[in-house]
Amino acid sequence: MAIVNAQLTTTQLDILTVPAGKSYAITNILVCNNDAVDAANFDLHFIPSGDPLSNSITRVVNNLVLPAAETFTFDSERIVLEAGDKVSFVAGPNLGTGLTDLSATVSYLEV
């Protein structure tokens, strides 16, 4: 099993892109609000290879508001991604640098 971590941004952040010749099974996605006071929000997208991010097609979590100091877990569904497919986020609010108070961890297995 492998993991990838990132601080979420207000613009599209491709946290995981499956390399050529590989397939990954997503086992768990965690999103943590690291702020002790303010809520934050995010969209989660699974983007097929070669396609753009689309709020009407690729979004699987829409504007989920995460209260201060809380963690969201996406672990009840298994997603299999092929070469070039992406796990992407867009989050807010902006801390003034394009970054947010949200961090994400994606756990995956090569299949």
Helices and strands as residue ranges (DSSP letters): E 2-9, E 13-17, E 23-33, E 40-47, E 59-66, E 71-74, E 79-82, E 86-92, E 99-110
